[in-house]
């Protein structure tokens, strides 16, 4: 949908964005959060996950809109992947869609827990949507998935209750990690981010205890998701204590 150009992607982050842009010939720059503002004026597009996965980094909506305006002056795009934003909707820029150069991505896979439905959304100005429609074709989402998506998006009471619950259990996970000597360095309501030089050791040791975590390599660290029922919380805490003891031997 664009001629090959220079694309900045927030890093570390969800790796598929950079891969997708590279695959069609764009020059991708992986940029830390603190470098984005200085880089905007040399880019043709800026892509970021917001809140970021895995670090949880967030930006004020007014800063995102400033970047959008600077990019749009040169025909550029700001692409904001809000896959984790449903838990904290006040930080979204979706209500500004229609402005030139602003593209917002949403899905049902995280907050709604419906990854298997394979439902995603693109919010953008009409010209972008028309080009995207031509590219994707007419049958992008299966009928059963459309039915599930309609129910999920219309159940406002469940969404409100879930946001309250996620706020509580997200803080609980951060506190649990801190008690085990692993203070989280960031995250969102659905996960916590832990930079660890020996992340590979921790991932392997936790896996041997039946706990799966997502490992990142640059920089090294682990992303912890939320446990389910009470036994899962206890199992996580015991596993962390066991790994810590093993590490100190």
Short mmCIF file of the C-alpha atoms (twelve columns), coordinates in Angstrom:
data_MODEL
# 
_entry.id   MODEL 
# 
loop_
_atom_site.group_PDB 
_atom_site.id 
_atom_site.type_symbol 
_atom_site.label_atom_id 
_atom_site.label_alt_id 
_atom_site.label_comp_id 
_atom_site.label_asym_id 
_atom_site.label_seq_id 
_atom_site.Cartn_x 
_atom_site.Cartn_y 
_atom_site.Cartn_z 
_atom_site.pdbx_PDB_model_num 
ATOM 1   C CA . UNK A 1   0.000   0.000   0.000  1 
ATOM 2   C CA . UNK A 2   3.082   2.281   0.088  1 
ATOM 3   C CA . UNK A 3   6.187   2.656   -1.995 1 
ATOM 4   C CA . UNK A 4   9.252   1.296   -0.134 1 
ATOM 5   C CA . UNK A 5   10.525  3.858   2.344  1 
ATOM 6   C CA . UNK A 6   11.961  4.343   5.813  1 
ATOM 7   C CA . UNK A 7   9.821   2.916   8.608  1 
ATOM 8   C CA . UNK A 8   10.471  3.311   12.308 1 
ATOM 9   C CA . UNK A 9   9.243   0.572   14.645 1 
ATOM 10  C CA . UNK A 10  9.248   0.866   18.425 1 
ATOM 11  C CA . UNK A 11  11.688  -1.630  19.970 1 
ATOM 12  C CA . UNK A 12  11.566  -3.958  21.766 1 
ATOM 13  C CA . UNK A 13  8.088   -4.839  20.615 1 
ATOM 14  C CA . UNK A 14  5.909   -7.328  18.767 1 
ATOM 15  C CA . UNK A 15  8.280   -8.619  16.084 1 
ATOM 16  C CA . UNK A 16  5.766   -9.237  13.299 1 
ATOM 17  C CA . UNK A 17  5.371   -5.528  12.513 1 
ATOM 18  C CA . UNK A 18  9.023   -5.065  11.550 1 
ATOM 19  C CA . UNK A 19  9.002   -8.386  9.677  1 
ATOM 20  C CA . UNK A 20  5.940   -7.436  7.631  1 
ATOM 21  C CA . UNK A 21  7.346   -4.068  6.550  1 
ATOM 22  C CA . UNK A 22  10.746  -5.550  5.672  1 
ATOM 23  C CA . UNK A 23  9.131   -8.329  3.650  1 
ATOM 24  C CA . UNK A 24  7.735   -5.840  1.119  1 
ATOM 25  C CA . UNK A 25  10.925  -3.823  0.752  1 
ATOM 26  C CA . UNK A 26  10.833  -1.086  3.400  1 
ATOM 27  C CA . UNK A 27  13.932  -0.054  5.344  1 
ATOM 28  C CA . UNK A 28  13.061  -0.657  8.986  1 
ATOM 29  C CA . UNK A 29  14.672  1.161   11.891 1 
ATOM 30  C CA . UNK A 30  14.171  -0.375  15.340 1 
ATOM 31  C CA . UNK A 31  13.897  2.558   17.726 1 
ATOM 32  C CA . UNK A 32  13.802  2.786   21.536 1 
ATOM 33  C CA . UNK A 33  10.969  4.846   22.994 1 
ATOM 34  C CA . UNK A 34  13.203  7.778   23.888 1 
ATOM 35  C CA . UNK A 35  14.386  8.126   20.253 1 
ATOM 36  C CA . UNK A 36  10.999  8.284   18.546 1 
ATOM 37  C CA . UNK A 37  10.404  12.034  18.692 1 
ATOM 38  C CA . UNK A 38  13.771  12.852  17.131 1 
ATOM 39  C CA . UNK A 39  13.283  10.205  14.426 1 
ATOM 40  C CA . UNK A 40  9.779   11.188  13.242 1 
ATOM 41  C CA . UNK A 41  10.891  13.845  10.771 1 
ATOM 42  C CA . UNK A 42  13.090  11.433  8.791  1 
ATOM 43  C CA . UNK A 43  10.537  8.601   8.594  1 
ATOM 44  C CA . UNK A 44  7.832   7.743   6.078  1 
ATOM 45  C CA . UNK A 45  5.917   5.736   8.670  1 
ATOM 46  C CA . UNK A 46  6.107   5.114   12.396 1 
ATOM 47  C CA . UNK A 47  4.692   1.895   13.850 1 
ATOM 48  C CA . UNK A 48  4.165   1.322   17.543 1 
ATOM 49  C CA . UNK A 49  2.261   -0.999  19.849 1 
ATOM 50  C CA . UNK A 50  0.436   1.054   22.472 1 
ATOM 51  C CA . UNK A 51  0.595   0.078   25.304 1 
ATOM 52  C CA . UNK A 52  3.772   -1.573  24.143 1 
ATOM 53  C CA . UNK A 53  4.261   -5.324  24.219 1 
ATOM 54  C CA . UNK A 54  6.299   -6.322  26.238 1 
ATOM 55  C CA . UNK A 55  7.452   -3.196  28.098 1 
ATOM 56  C CA . UNK A 56  4.071   -1.546  28.657 1 
ATOM 57  C CA . UNK A 57  5.429   1.837   27.502 1 
ATOM 58  C CA . UNK A 58  2.684   4.382   26.814 1 
ATOM 59  C CA . UNK A 59  2.654   7.828   25.225 1 
ATOM 60  C CA . UNK A 60  0.273   10.736  25.845 1 
ATOM 61  C CA . UNK A 61  -2.363  10.896  23.091 1 
ATOM 62  C CA . UNK A 62  -1.375  14.495  22.356 1 
ATOM 63  C CA . UNK A 63  2.205   13.371  21.611 1 
ATOM 64  C CA . UNK A 64  0.948   10.658  19.260 1 
ATOM 65  C CA . UNK A 65  -1.192  13.218  17.462 1 
ATOM 66  C CA . UNK A 66  1.806   15.521  17.160 1 
ATOM 67  C CA . UNK A 67  3.764   12.725  15.501 1 
ATOM 68  C CA . UNK A 68  0.791   12.018  13.242 1 
ATOM 69  C CA . UNK A 69  0.674   15.639  12.076 1 
ATOM 70  C CA . UNK A 70  4.419   15.784  11.365 1 
ATOM 71  C CA . UNK A 71  4.298   12.545  9.375  1 
ATOM 72  C CA . UNK A 72  1.141   13.538  7.476  1 
ATOM 73  C CA . UNK A 73  2.788   16.760  6.251  1 
ATOM 74  C CA . UNK A 74  4.958   14.523  4.047  1 
ATOM 75  C CA . UNK A 75  2.287   11.924  3.256  1 
ATOM 76  C CA . UNK A 76  3.497   9.663   6.068  1 
ATOM 77  C CA . UNK A 77  1.609   7.333   8.392  1 
ATOM 78  C CA . UNK A 78  1.416   6.804   12.126 1 
ATOM 79  C CA . UNK A 79  0.315   3.196   12.719 1 
ATOM 80  C CA . UNK A 80  -0.807  2.537   16.300 1 
ATOM 81  C CA . UNK A 81  -1.430  -1.077  17.282 1 
ATOM 82  C CA . UNK A 82  -3.865  -0.865  20.209 1 
ATOM 83  C CA . UNK A 83  -4.149  -4.624  20.794 1 
ATOM 84  C CA . UNK A 84  -3.835  -4.090  24.570 1 
ATOM 85  C CA . UNK A 85  -5.698  -0.768  24.791 1 
ATOM 86  C CA . UNK A 86  -9.178  -2.117  25.591 1 
ATOM 87  C CA . UNK A 87  -8.161  -2.508  29.248 1 
ATOM 88  C CA . UNK A 88  -7.385  1.241   29.467 1 
ATOM 89  C CA . UNK A 89  -9.465  2.881   26.707 1 
ATOM 90  C CA . UNK A 90  -8.806  6.453   27.870 1 
ATOM 91  C CA . UNK A 91  -5.360  6.234   26.264 1 
ATOM 92  C CA . UNK A 92  -6.691  5.387   22.807 1 
ATOM 93  C CA . UNK A 93  -6.411  7.654   19.770 1 
ATOM 94  C CA . UNK A 94  -9.186  5.776   17.954 1 
ATOM 95  C CA . UNK A 95  -11.575 8.717   18.334 1 
ATOM 96  C CA . UNK A 96  -9.204  10.785  16.162 1 
ATOM 97  C CA . UNK A 97  -9.380  8.370   13.229 1 
ATOM 98  C CA . UNK A 98  -10.183 10.209  10.018 1 
ATOM 99  C CA . UNK A 99  -7.214  12.523  10.377 1 
ATOM 100 C CA . UNK A 100 -4.764  12.070  7.496  1 
ATOM 101 C CA . UNK A 101 -2.025  9.562   8.195  1 
ATOM 102 C CA . UNK A 102 -3.523  7.983   11.318 1 
ATOM 103 C CA . UNK A 103 -4.103  4.207   11.271 1 
ATOM 104 C CA . UNK A 104 -5.267  2.373   14.397 1 
ATOM 105 C CA . UNK A 105 -5.274  -1.417  14.729 1 
ATOM 106 C CA . UNK A 106 -7.488  -3.278  17.224 1 
ATOM 107 C CA . UNK A 107 -8.344  -6.938  17.831 1 
ATOM 108 C CA . UNK A 108 -10.329 -9.296  20.047 1 
ATOM 109 C CA . UNK A 109 -7.348  -11.465 20.955 1 
ATOM 110 C CA . UNK A 110 -6.116  -9.872  24.192 1 
ATOM 111 C CA . UNK A 111 -8.693  -8.121  26.383 1 
ATOM 112 C CA . UNK A 112 -11.569 -10.229 25.029 1 
ATOM 113 C CA . UNK A 113 -9.590  -13.481 25.034 1 
ATOM 114 C CA . UNK A 114 -10.888 -14.453 21.583 1 
ATOM 115 C CA . UNK A 115 -7.653  -14.985 19.646 1 
ATOM 116 C CA . UNK A 116 -9.113  -18.040 17.911 1 
ATOM 117 C CA . UNK A 117 -11.811 -15.909 16.290 1 
ATOM 118 C CA . UNK A 118 -9.083  -14.175 14.244 1 
ATOM 119 C CA . UNK A 119 -10.936 -10.850 14.287 1 
ATOM 120 C CA . UNK A 120 -9.050  -7.601  13.794 1 
ATOM 121 C CA . UNK A 121 -9.986  -4.045  12.891 1 
ATOM 122 C CA . UNK A 122 -8.324  -1.244  10.942 1 
ATOM 123 C CA . UNK A 123 -9.490  2.293   11.689 1 
ATOM 124 C CA . UNK A 124 -8.281  4.865   9.169  1 
ATOM 125 C CA . UNK A 125 -9.260  7.569   6.707  1 
ATOM 126 C CA . UNK A 126 -11.526 6.403   3.834  1 
ATOM 127 C CA . UNK A 127 -8.809  6.376   1.161  1 
ATOM 128 C CA . UNK A 128 -6.662  3.972   3.190  1 
ATOM 129 C CA . UNK A 129 -9.623  1.715   3.960  1 
ATOM 130 C CA . UNK A 130 -10.597 1.531   0.288  1 
ATOM 131 C CA . UNK A 131 -7.085  0.464   -0.723 1 
ATOM 132 C CA . UNK A 132 -6.967  -2.072  2.087  1 
ATOM 133 C CA . UNK A 133 -10.346 -3.498  1.101  1 
ATOM 134 C CA . UNK A 134 -9.086  -4.038  -2.442 1 
ATOM 135 C CA . UNK A 135 -6.063  -5.868  -1.054 1 
ATOM 136 C CA . UNK A 136 -7.889  -8.119  1.415  1 
ATOM 137 C CA . UNK A 137 -10.895 -9.108  -0.668 1 
ATOM 138 C CA . UNK A 138 -14.513 -9.678  0.445  1 
ATOM 139 C CA . UNK A 139 -14.314 -12.650 2.882  1 
ATOM 140 C CA . UNK A 140 -11.807 -11.644 5.563  1 
ATOM 141 C CA . UNK A 141 -13.738 -12.813 8.670  1 
ATOM 142 C CA . UNK A 142 -15.766 -16.024 8.972  1 
ATOM 143 C CA . UNK A 143 -19.477 -15.854 9.834  1 
ATOM 144 C CA . UNK A 144 -19.157 -17.473 13.293 1 
ATOM 145 C CA . UNK A 145 -16.362 -15.051 14.165 1 
ATOM 146 C CA . UNK A 146 -18.540 -12.106 13.160 1 
ATOM 147 C CA . UNK A 147 -21.292 -13.412 15.458 1 
ATOM 148 C CA . UNK A 148 -18.892 -13.800 18.403 1 
ATOM 149 C CA . UNK A 149 -17.358 -10.372 17.776 1 
ATOM 150 C CA . UNK A 150 -20.757 -8.684  17.759 1 
ATOM 151 C CA . UNK A 151 -21.672 -10.175 21.135 1 
ATOM 152 C CA . UNK A 152 -18.277 -9.360  22.678 1 
ATOM 153 C CA . UNK A 153 -18.285 -5.740  21.551 1 
ATOM 154 C CA . UNK A 154 -21.880 -5.135  22.641 1 
ATOM 155 C CA . UNK A 155 -21.473 -6.554  26.169 1 
ATOM 156 C CA . UNK A 156 -20.543 -3.286  27.869 1 
ATOM 157 C CA . UNK A 157 -21.295 -4.599  31.377 1 
ATOM 158 C CA . UNK A 158 -18.739 -7.405  30.976 1 
ATOM 159 C CA . UNK A 159 -16.171 -4.937  29.647 1 
ATOM 160 C CA . UNK A 160 -16.589 -2.641  32.666 1 
ATOM 161 C CA . UNK A 161 -16.338 -5.530  35.128 1 
ATOM 162 C CA . UNK A 162 -13.301 -6.929  33.353 1 
ATOM 163 C CA . UNK A 163 -11.436 -3.605  33.460 1 
ATOM 164 C CA . UNK A 164 -11.974 -3.435  37.227 1 
ATOM 165 C CA . UNK A 165 -10.809 -7.027  37.659 1 
ATOM 166 C CA . UNK A 166 -7.736  -6.554  35.457 1 
ATOM 167 C CA . UNK A 167 -6.691  -3.518  37.461 1 
ATOM 168 C CA . UNK A 168 -6.820  -5.618  40.639 1 
ATOM 169 C CA . UNK A 169 -5.091  -8.754  39.345 1 
ATOM 170 C CA . UNK A 170 -2.497  -6.768  37.381 1 
ATOM 171 C CA . UNK A 171 -1.383  -5.085  40.593 1 
ATOM 172 C CA . UNK A 172 -1.457  -8.444  42.347 1 
ATOM 173 C CA . UNK A 173 0.909   -9.950  39.778 1 
ATOM 174 C CA . UNK A 174 3.322   -7.012  40.117 1 
ATOM 175 C CA . UNK A 175 3.286   -7.440  43.913 1 
ATOM 176 C CA . UNK A 176 3.855   -11.207 43.664 1 
ATOM 177 C CA . UNK A 177 6.885   -10.727 41.419 1 
ATOM 178 C CA . UNK A 178 8.283   -8.079  43.752 1 
ATOM 179 C CA . UNK A 179 7.965   -10.399 46.753 1 
ATOM 180 C CA . UNK A 180 10.037  -12.956 44.851 1 
ATOM 181 C CA . UNK A 181 12.799  -10.437 44.173 1 
ATOM 182 C CA . UNK A 182 11.689  -9.687  40.611 1 
ATOM 183 C CA . UNK A 183 10.255  -6.160  40.629 1 
ATOM 184 C CA . UNK A 184 8.491   -5.572  37.327 1 
ATOM 185 C CA . UNK A 185 9.909   -2.778  35.185 1 
ATOM 186 C CA . UNK A 186 6.715   -2.164  33.251 1 
ATOM 187 C CA . UNK A 187 3.692   -3.814  31.760 1 
ATOM 188 C CA . UNK A 188 0.018   -3.407  31.030 1 
ATOM 189 C CA . UNK A 189 -3.075  -4.692  32.804 1 
ATOM 190 C CA . UNK A 190 -2.697  -8.085  31.111 1 
ATOM 191 C CA . UNK A 191 1.022   -8.719  31.705 1 
ATOM 192 C CA . UNK A 192 4.177   -7.632  33.518 1 
ATOM 193 C CA . UNK A 193 7.616   -7.082  31.972 1 
ATOM 194 C CA . UNK A 194 10.811  -8.200  33.664 1 
ATOM 195 C CA . UNK A 195 14.252  -7.356  32.176 1 
ATOM 196 C CA . UNK A 196 16.587  -10.218 33.118 1 
ATOM 197 C CA . UNK A 197 20.125  -10.814 31.828 1 
ATOM 198 C CA . UNK A 198 19.633  -14.548 32.501 1 
ATOM 199 C CA . UNK A 199 16.136  -14.675 31.038 1 
ATOM 200 C CA . UNK A 200 16.856  -17.976 29.239 1 
ATOM 201 C CA . UNK A 201 17.684  -19.669 32.560 1 
ATOM 202 C CA . UNK A 202 14.499  -18.387 34.179 1 
ATOM 203 C CA . UNK A 203 12.321  -19.402 31.243 1 
ATOM 204 C CA . UNK A 204 13.736  -22.930 31.215 1 
ATOM 205 C CA . UNK A 205 13.550  -23.340 34.992 1 
ATOM 206 C CA . UNK A 206 9.956   -22.110 35.103 1 
ATOM 207 C CA . UNK A 207 8.973   -24.372 32.199 1 
ATOM 208 C CA . UNK A 208 10.320  -27.387 34.111 1 
ATOM 209 C CA . UNK A 209 7.879   -26.386 36.857 1 
ATOM 210 C CA . UNK A 210 4.932   -26.084 34.456 1 
ATOM 211 C CA . UNK A 211 5.001   -22.281 34.089 1 
ATOM 212 C CA . UNK A 212 5.278   -20.849 30.574 1 
ATOM 213 C CA . UNK A 213 6.474   -17.260 30.061 1 
ATOM 214 C CA . UNK A 214 7.375   -15.314 26.918 1 
ATOM 215 C CA . UNK A 215 11.101  -14.636 26.540 1 
ATOM 216 C CA . UNK A 216 12.587  -11.699 24.629 1 
ATOM 217 C CA . UNK A 217 16.221  -11.532 23.601 1 
ATOM 218 C CA . UNK A 218 16.946  -7.872  22.819 1 
ATOM 219 C CA . UNK A 219 16.988  -6.745  25.548 1 
ATOM 220 C CA . UNK A 220 16.738  -10.035 27.445 1 
ATOM 221 C CA . UNK A 221 13.656  -10.301 29.606 1 
ATOM 222 C CA . UNK A 222 10.460  -12.163 30.394 1 
ATOM 223 C CA . UNK A 223 6.802   -11.278 30.019 1 
ATOM 224 C CA . UNK A 224 4.523   -12.769 32.662 1 
ATOM 225 C CA . UNK A 225 0.833   -13.199 31.885 1 
ATOM 226 C CA . UNK A 226 -1.932  -13.290 34.476 1 
ATOM 227 C CA . UNK A 227 -2.591  -16.550 36.361 1 
ATOM 228 C CA . UNK A 228 -6.152  -17.855 36.394 1 
ATOM 229 C CA . UNK A 229 -7.792  -19.265 39.516 1 
ATOM 230 C CA . UNK A 230 -6.284  -19.246 43.014 1 
ATOM 231 C CA . UNK A 231 -4.318  -22.528 42.619 1 
ATOM 232 C CA . UNK A 232 -2.526  -21.022 39.616 1 
ATOM 233 C CA . UNK A 233 -1.412  -18.006 41.668 1 
ATOM 234 C CA . UNK A 234 -0.035  -20.295 44.365 1 
ATOM 235 C CA . UNK A 235 1.706   -22.475 41.772 1 
ATOM 236 C CA . UNK A 236 3.373   -19.434 40.201 1 
ATOM 237 C CA . UNK A 237 4.630   -18.172 43.544 1 
ATOM 238 C CA . UNK A 238 6.032   -21.590 44.511 1 
ATOM 239 C CA . UNK A 239 7.695   -21.944 41.104 1 
ATOM 240 C CA . UNK A 240 9.345   -18.519 41.373 1 
ATOM 241 C CA . UNK A 241 10.597  -19.316 44.858 1 
ATOM 242 C CA . UNK A 242 11.971  -22.639 43.618 1 
ATOM 243 C CA . UNK A 243 13.778  -21.035 40.670 1 
ATOM 244 C CA . UNK A 244 15.259  -18.364 42.888 1 
ATOM 245 C CA . UNK A 245 16.572  -21.025 45.274 1 
ATOM 246 C CA . UNK A 246 17.990  -23.005 42.344 1 
ATOM 247 C CA . UNK A 247 19.694  -19.872 41.018 1 
ATOM 248 C CA . UNK A 248 21.441  -19.263 44.327 1 
ATOM 249 C CA . UNK A 249 22.939  -22.761 44.590 1 
# 
